[in-house]
Amino acid sequence: MYLKLALRNIRRSVRDYAIYFITLLFGVAVFYAFNSIGSQQILFDMESSASASVFESTTQLLGMFSVVVACVLGFLILYANQFLIRRRKREFGTYLVLGMTPGHVSRIVLYETVLVGLISLAVGLICGVLLSQALSFFTAALFGTTMSNYQFVFSPDALVVTLACFAAIYVVVALFNTFTVSRCKLIDLIRAGERNERAGVRNPWACLVVFVAAIAVLAYAYQQLIANGLVMLDQPEFVRATIAMLVGSLMFFWSLAGFAIAVLTRLRGVYLRKLNLFTVRQIASKVNTAFLSLWAVCVLLFFSITVFSSGMGFVEVFVGGVEKANPYSATLSAGVWYGPDGTTGSSAGERERRAEMEADAPDRLALAEEYDWDMAAALEAGAPELWAETIGAWAQVSMWSLPDMTYDPIIDAAETVASPEAMRIDDLGKVRDTAVAVMSLSDFNAARTLQGQPAVNLEPGTCGLVNNMEIVNALAEAVAKAAPTITVADQELTVAGPIYDTQLEDNAMAATALIFVVPDEAVEALGAEGLIPTTQTLNVMYADNGKTAAENDTALGDIVAATQPSDMGGFEQGRSGAGNAYANLLWPVTRIITAHEMTDQSAGMRLMITYLALYIGFIFLVSTAAILAIQQLSQASDSAPRYRILSKLGCDAGMIYRSLLIQVLVYFLVPLALAVCHAACAIGVLSDSMFDAIGVNTFTPIMMAAGLTIVIYGGYMLVTYLAARGIAKTALTEG
């Protein structure tokens, strides 16, 4: 009997359960789909362990965040369930009057909770499995590949995690419902519909003062955020901006209702028109009593929009333009000599570097001079057959630092044609104190030829400028316009355009910055003065040998090991081992970067950031929208007697429904509007300090965030209005 009664109650209360059911369905579907990411790797041809580790690391990160998501969803489901219990207290009281015991009522509620939970879990899992298939194709797009052998993927691990998580949530909800119903007194249940929340009334002048103060505090928060630039989050400006944003937002919602009433009551033509007086008072009553939840919703919305928009932007920061940044099959770098303290770049010590290297790493210097600093010759001699089989073409680039000149006079010349702010001098660190970097024309043309660019010529007495790093573009353009002179081994050379956009090595991003191309004889003169190259890179193109990129990468490692065995020690330490004569001081190779490796890493970073941003954005949007929906439905339920009175006073149903629509729109859109203002400031600051500096367009991520918000948040708003309208319609019918 109790089970039949529970089934009948669910059928009769479909409208009441709509928000609850949708929230559960969304939660289960998204939870399963994102926890099944790791199972998708069987759809792709993983050539290397690095590719496979992409899925492993992404799965681990999403798994850790799923703990937070489970807690958020658990709180949300419990919060939604409170509305259902409160809405049905009078019904429960009727059961008690008819002779049921609190235990019997609790059993009915338990059955209802279990049934709704099982239905939502089943439907959510079906939707989650379908969503995970769609994510497979989305994953393929993030990897820049297609699935030639698609197969249906089901993740038992994700199923177990989802079942365990939501089973635990439903158990807590069932216990909470049972405890709540069993503790209620009959008189409280019977009179539940008559005990509405008392509307808070605040002094309008106090609200006006606090509202103005809130605007001032928020303006200060924005100013501090702009000053910080969202680059260094441990700076006092960021802390002050965060505190001011939180405090200002709280003051805004505390004072909003009183301020609005103070303004509208003076616009009598608007305030006294139709049901505006009733509508305003309804909104003010709810805002005054729920300003803390509105504040929390606003903060979560701001976080959700900002994380999603900036997350998509950070994808382009870290992995955008990976093809342009890796024009060669591989790049082998030689640090040459950084000195005992592991530093270089200052013009003061350039003349001492060779002597220091001879004292601390004589075998490396002897090997370099034996092959005349020719990295390819040294590596080919170590494994001639493997070299011939693996390497199809190569080009070496040697960088030299001028011993008597830094970028300081060059920047001074650039400032005659552009301001420091326009050139972003403050964002470029200690560039003024850095020794000027130069390379020979023959090395430059060899690198250009290797990647299919035409060779260039220099007019007598001139030098060229190479730059493809977005953040330095404005400075490079100013330098080219100012046409300063640099001195290379007593030879005066004037900078002449154009600026050459050439990537000189494989890297995570386009990273060639303010390199001067000088005649070969100028570089030879530097060598004659006893200088050695600052760094060297050997760019190679693999031969057409039928091997995969991963297999050629392995062969390249074997070539390096033949000349420079890994058991020498220090090779794996990178720059951190600069104090070791065989760490970052090695010649011919300090580091190997391959295009295949960079592509794998970029795909992994794209996958990880995108899915994390989607996960956070979706869950927080659902949470905030569900909280607002439940609050609005609760108010609509409490206000049912008022709608009956309005109907008796002559208001038609259309006027009441329009009032409901305005209430829902204001309640949903006000926290969203303030959150959008916060997000616009944060994203604007990020764009100015980071995204624009490296050429990342934030329009697409912002549009994606707007689309997600419209679909999820707008969907909840529509369902809320329809459900509230149904409550009002029932009240009018009963009246």
N, C-alpha and C positions, 0 to 999 in steps of 0.2 A: 504493500500500500504506500509506504513512504517513498519508494523508488518511483512509482507511478505519479505520485504527487510532485516529486522533484522534476520529472520529465514534463509534466503539465506546466509547472511554474516556468521552466526554461522556455517552452513554446510561447507562453503568454508574455514573457519578459524579453523577447528577442531584441526589442528596441533598447531596453535598458542594458542588455549585455553586449550591444554592438561595439561600444568603445573598448570594453574589457576584452572582447573576443578579438578585435582587430589588433589590439596591443599585444596580446599573447601570440597571435599568428605572426605578426611582424617579428617579434622577439625570437620565436623558435626558428623561423625561416632564415633570418640573418645569422643567428647564432650557429646553426648547422652549416650554412653555406660558407661562412668565413673560416670555420674550423675544419672544413674539408679541402682547403687549398692544397695542403701537402699531398693529397691523393691524386692531384691532377698531373703530377710530373710524368706519369706513365704515358700521357698523351704526347709527350715531346721526346725528340731524339736528343738525349743528353750526351754530348760529345766529351764532356769533362766533368770531373768531380766538382769544379767550381759552379757549373750550371746546376747540378743536383743540389748543392748546398744552398742555392737561392731559395728553393722551396723549403728546405729544412729550417733555415733561419727565419723566413717569413712565417712559417707555421709556428715556430717557437714564440715569436713576438706576438702574433695574434692570439696564441694560447695564453700567454701571460696577461694580455689585455682583456681576454675573455673573462678572467676572474673579476675584474672591475665591472665589465658589462653585466655579468651575472648578478652582482650586487645591485647595480642600478635597476635592472629589470625586476629583481626581487622586490625592491622598494616600490617600484612603479606598480607592479601587480597588486601588492598589498594595499597601496594607496587607492587604486581603482576599485578594489574589492570593498573598501570602506564605504564608497559611494553606494554600492549595491546593498550593503547591509543597512545603511542609514535610510535609503529609499524604501526599504521593505519592513521597517520596524513595525509599522501599523499592521501589516499583514501578519507578522509573527505574533503580535498581540492578539489578533483574532484567533489564531491557532490555539493560544493558551486559554482564551475564553471558552473555546469549543471543547476543552478538556484535555488537550495535549500537555505533556510535561515539557519543561525546558530541554530535557534530553532528547525527546522526540523531535522537537524543532531543530535542535542542533544536528540530529541525524539527517533531516531533510536538507539542511544547508550543506552538510558534508557531502551528501549525494550530488547536489547541484554543483558544488565545487569540483568534485572528481569528474563528473560528466563533462562539464565545460572544459576542464583541463585536458581530458582525454581527446575531446573533439578538436580543440585548438592545437593540441600537440600533434595529432594525426594530420590535420590539414596543413599546419605549419611545416611539418617534416616533408610533406609532399611538395609544398611550395619551395622549401629549402633545397630539396634535391633538384628541382627544376632550375632554381636560381643558381645552384652550383654548376649546372651544365652551361648556363649562360656565362658564368664566371670563367669557365674553361676557354671559351672563345675570346673573352676579354683578356685573359692571361696571354693567349697567343698573340693578341694585338700588342700587348705591352712588350712582349719578347720580339715583336717585329717578324713573326713567322706565321705559318698556317698549319693546321692539323690535317695532314693528308690521310691519316688513319684514325678518324674519330671513333671513339667507343664510349658507351654509357659508363659513367664513373659513379660508384656509390662508395661512401667512406664509412666503414663500420666504426672506426675510431670516433669520427665526428658524431655518429648516431649515439654511441655509448655516452659520450661527454654531454650531448644535448639532453638525452633522457635522464641522466643522473642529475644534471643541473636543475632542470625544470621539475623533476620529481621532488627534489629537495624544496624548491620554491612552493610547489603545490601542498606539500606536507605542512610547511609553515603557515600558508594561507588557510588550510583546513583547520589547523589547531587554533589559529587566531579567530576564525569565524565561530568555531564551537565555543571558545572561551567568551567571546563578545556576546553571543546570543544567550548563553547560560547565565551571564551576569546581569542581564537586563531585567528590570522590574516591570511587572504588567502595566502599571500606571504610566511608566515612561514610554512603553511601546504603544499603548493606545493613544497617548497624547503627543506622539512624535511629530505628527503633521502640524501641530499647533505651536511647537517650540522652535520658532525661527531664530536665526542668528540676529542679535541686536545690531542695528546699523550704527557704526561709529560716526560721530559728528565732531569735526575739528574746527577750531577758530579759523575763519577764512583769511584773516590778516596774518596769522602765524603761518598758515600754509603759503601765502604769497611770499613772505620773507624767506621761508625755507626753500621754496621753488626757485626764487632768484639766486639764492646761495648755491643750490644744487647745480644750476647752469654755470655759475662761476667756478665751482669745484671741478666740474667736468671739463670746462675750458682749460683749467690749470692742468688737469690730467693729460689732455691732448697736447698741451704745450710741452710738458715734460717728456711725453712719449716721442714727440718730434725731435726734441733735444737729444734723447737717447739714441734714436735711430733704430731701435730694436736689434742692435748688433751685439752689444755687451749687456747681457741680462743681469749681471751682478752689480751694475752701476746704480748709484743712489737715484738717478733720474727715473730708471725703470721701476724701482720699488715705490717711489713717490707717485708715479703715474698709476701703478696698479692699485695702491691704497686709495688714491683720489677717485679713480674710476668706480671702485666698489662703494665707497662712501657717498659719492655724488649720485650714483644710481639709486641707492637706498633712499637718500633724501628726496630724489625725484619722485619715486613711487609713494613715499609717505605723504608728500604734499600735493600730489597731482589732483586727487579728487576735490580737496578743498579749494585749490586754486581754480580748477575748472568751474566749480559751482559759483565761486566769487565772480568769475568773468561772465558766465552765462546768465546769472540772475540779473545782471545789468543790461543784457541784451534781451529785453522782455519780448520783443517781436519774434525772437527765435525760441526762447525758453518756454513761453506759454503757448507755443504752436503745437497743435495735435497732441501726441503723447510724449513730447520732448521732456516735459517736467518729470514724468514718471520714469522715462528711460534714463535720464541723467541721474536721478536719485538711485535707481537700481544699480547703475554702474558704480556710482560713488560709494554706495554701501558695500559692494563687493571689494572694490579697490582698497577702501579703508581697513577692511578686516583681513585682506589677503595680500597686503603690500609686500610682505616678506617673501611669499611664494612668487609673486610677480618679479621681484628683484632677483630671486634665484633663477627663474626662467630666463630672464633677460641675460644674466651672466652666462648661463649654459648655451643660449642661442648665440651669443657673441663668440663664445669659445668654439662652438660647432661651425659657424660660418667662417671664422678666421682660420681654424685648423684645416677645413676642407679647401678653402681658396688658396691659402699660403702653402698647404701641402702639395697641391697640384703645381703651384709655382716652383716649389723646391725640387720637384721632380725634374723640371726643366733646368734648374740651377745645377743639379748634380749630374744629370744624364743627357740634357738637351745638347744637340750638336755633337754626339759621340762620333759620328762618321767624319765630320770635319776635323775633330780633334785627333783622329787616328788615321791619317792618310797612308801610313806605311803598314806592312805586315808586322813589323816589330821594331822597337828602338832599344839599343843597348847603350847605356850611359856610363861614362867614366868620370868619377868625381875628381880624379887626378890628385889633388892635394888640398886639404882644408886647413892644414896647420894643426898643431897640438890641441888647440881649444875647439877645433871643429868648426871654425868660422871662416868666412871669406867675404868678398864683396867690397871691402874697404880698399881704397886706392893706396893707403899708407903702406901696406905690407906686400904689395905685388912683387916688388923686386927681391924680396927675401924668400918667396915661396919655393923656388928651385933649390936653394941651399938647405932649407928646412926638409924638403923631401929627400934630398941626397943624404942628409944626416939620419933621418928616421925611417925611410923606406927606400934604401939604395937599390934593392933588387927590382922594385917596381919602376923606378926612374931609369935604371939601366935597360930594362926590357922595352920601355917606351922609346928610349933613344935608339935602341938597336933597330927598331922598326920605324924610326923617324915619326913617331907618334901616329902611326897608321894602324888603327884598331883592326880593320879588316885583314890586313896582312898578318898580324899576330894571330888572329883567330883561325884564319885559313891554314896557317902553318901547323897549328895544333891538331887539326882534323881535316886534311885536304879533301878526302873523298866525301865525307859527310857534308862538308861545306859546299862542294860542287853539286851534290844531290839536292841540298836544301835551299841554298841561296841563289836567287835568279839575278838580282841587281842590288846595289847598295850605294849609299852616299854618306860621307862623314862630314859632320859639322863641328868645328872647333871654335869655342867661345873664348875671347880674350878680354881681360879687364885692363883698362888704361891705368898706368901707375901714377899718373899725375893729374887726373881729372875725374871729378864726380859729376852727377847730373845737376848739381846746384846752379852753375852758370847757364845751363841749358834751360832750366825751369825759369830762371830770371828773365831770359830772353823771351820765353813763351808768355810770361806775364805781361809783356808789352803789347800783346795782341789779344789776350784773354784773361779773365779774372781767375784767381785761385779757386773760387767757388765753382765756376763753370768747368774748370779742369779737374775738380774733385781732389785737390792736392791733399786735403786733410784725410782722405780715405786711402791714400797710397803709402802710408807708413813713412819709413825713413828713406824715401827714394832720393832725397837731396844728397844724403851722405853716401850713397852707393856709387861705386866706381862705374864709369861708363863701359858698357859691354859692346864689343865689336866682333865682326866675323868677316872672313875674306869673301870677295865676290865669287871666286870659283866654288867655294863651299856652298854658298847661297844658291848659285845656279844649279849645282849638282842636286841639292835638295828639291828645288823646283822641278827639275827635269824628272826626278824620280816619281813625283806625284802628278806629272802631266801638265805642269805650268811652263809657260815659255821663259827662256832665259832673258836676263836684263843686262843692260850696259850702263856704265857710269861715265859721265862727262869728266874730263880732266879737272882735278881740284874739287870734286864733289864726292859726297857719300850718300847712300840711300838709307831709308828708315823702314824697319819692319815692325809691324804691330797688328795683332789680331785679337787682343784681349779687350773686351768691351769697356771695362772700367777705365782703361787707359786711353781710349780712343780720343776723348776730348783733348787730353794733354798732347797726344801724338799729332793731332791736327794743328794744335797751336804751335808746336815745335816746327812742323813742316812749313807753316805760314811765316813764322819768325825767321826761319833759315839761319840758325846760329852756326858757329864754326867750332869744330872739335879739332884737337891736336893729337895726332897719332905718330909717335916717333919723330917729332919735329916737323911733321907734314900737316899743313893747315888744310882742312877739308870742310866745305860748306854743305850743309844739309840741303838736299834737293828732292823734290817730290817725284812721283807720287808715293803714298804710303803703301807698302807691299803687305798684302794679307796672305801670309804664308806660315803654315804650321811647321815648325822645325823639328818636332819630335812627337811621337805618340804620347798622349796624356789624357787625363780625365776630362779636360776641357781645353778650349783654345787658350794657349798660355804663352804666346810669344809677345813680349812686352818691351818696346823701346830698344830694339837691337839695331845698331848701325852697321851697314854694309860698306866696307872700305876696300880700296884696291888691294890686290894680292901683295904688292911690294910693301905696303904699309904694315901688313901682318908679318911679313918676313923680317921687317926691320925690328918689330917687337921681339921676335925670336932671337935676332942677332944681339939684342940688348941683354939676353939671358933670361927673358921671361918664359914661362911655360903656360899652356892653355889653362884657363880656369876650369872649364868642363868640356867634355867631348861627347858627342852622340853619334852612333852609327845606326843609320836607318836602313833597313833591309826590306826587300820584297822577296817573298818565297818563290821558288821555282815552280813551274807547272809540272809537278811530279806525281800527281794523282793522289797525294795524301791530303787528309783533312787538316784544317787549321790547327786543331789540337795536337795532331801527330807532328806537324812541323814545329810547333812550339816546343814539344819534347825534344825533337832533334836539335833545335837551337840551344836548348839547355845543355845537351850533350857536347855540342861544339865548344861552349864556354868552359865546361868542366874539363875538357881535354887540355886547355891552356891554363886554366885557373881552377884547380880541383877544389871542391867544396870543403875538403878536410883541411884546407889551409887555415880555416878559422876566420870568422869576422865577416864573411861574405853575406851571411844572412842578417847581419845586425843593422845594415843600413847606416844612416847618419848618426844613429845613437852610439855607434862604436867608433867615432872619429878619433878617440884617443888610442885606438889600436892600429898599429901600422898596417894591418891587413884588413881593417874594417873599411869604412867609406873612403879609403885612400887608394883602393885598388885600381890598377890599370892592367888590362884594357877594359874590364867591365866592373861597374859598381852595382848596376841595377838593370833588370830586363823588364820591359813593358811590351806586351803584345796586343795587337788590335783585337784579337779574339778574347783575350783576358779582359780588356776594357769593355768590350761589348757585353760580356757575361756580367761583369760587375754593374754596369749601367742598367741592364735588364733587371737584375736583382734589386737594385736601389729603386728603380721605377715601380717594380711590383710591390715592394715593401711599403714605400711611402704612400702609393696610391691606395692600397687596400687598407692601410691603417687610417688614412684620412677618411675614406668611405665608411669604414667601420665606426669611427668616432662620430663623424658627422651624422650618420643615419641613426645611431642609437640615441644620441643626445637630442636630435630633432624629434624622434618618436617620443622620448621621455617628456620633453617640454610641452609638446602639443597635447599629449595624453593628460598631463597634469592640468593644463588649462581647460581641456574638454570636460574633465571630471568636475572641475570647479563650476563651470558654466551649467552643466547638467544638474549639479546639486542646487545651484541657485534657482534654476528653472523649476525644479521639483518643489523647492521651498515656496516659490512665488505662485504656485498653482492657484491658491485661494484668491490672490490679488487679480489674476487674469479673469477669474469668474466674476469678481466684483466689477472690473472694467467692462466686461461684457454686459452685465446687468445695467451699468450706467449708460450704455448705448454705444460703446466702442465695437466696431465690427472686427471680425477675425483678421482681416487684412492689416488693420492698424496695429493689432497686437503682434502679428507676425513680423511686421516691419520693425517694431520696437525690439523684438527678440533678435532680429538680424543685426540691428545697430549694436546691441549689447555684445553679441558674439564678435562682431568685427572689431569693435573698440578693444575688447578684452584680449583678443589675439594680436591685433596689429600694433598696439601701443608698446608692449615689451619688444616686439619684433623691430619696430622703428628705432627704438633706442639702441638695441643690439646692432642693427645695421649701421647706425652712426658710429658706434664704437669700432665695429669691424672695418668700416670705411677708413677711419683714422689709422688703425693698425696696419691694414693692407697698403694704404697709401704710403705710410712710413717705410714699410718693407720694400715697396716698389722703388721708392726714391733711394733708399740706402743700399739695396741689393739687387732687386730684379731688373730695374732699368739700367743699372751699372753694368750688368753682364748681358743685356739684350733680351731679357725674358719678358714676354708679353703676358700680362695677368688677365687680359680680357676674357680669354677662354675659360680659365679656372673660375673666375667670378661668375660667368654665365652658367657654368656647371653647378656652382653652389646655389645660384638663384633658382635654377631648374629643380634641384633636389629639394630646396625649401618650399617652392610652390607646390610640388607634387605631394610631399609628406605633410608639411605644415598646413598647406591649403586644403589637402584632403581631410585632415582631422577637423579643420574649421568647418568644412562643408558638412561632414557627418555630425558634428556637434550641433550645428544649426538645425539640421533635419530632425535629430533626436529631441532637441529642446522644443522644436515646433510640434513634434508628436506629443510631448508632455503637455504643452499648452492646449493642443487640440482636444486631448482627453479631458483636461480640466474644464474646457468650455462645453464639451458634450455632457459631462456629468452635471455641470451647473444648470 
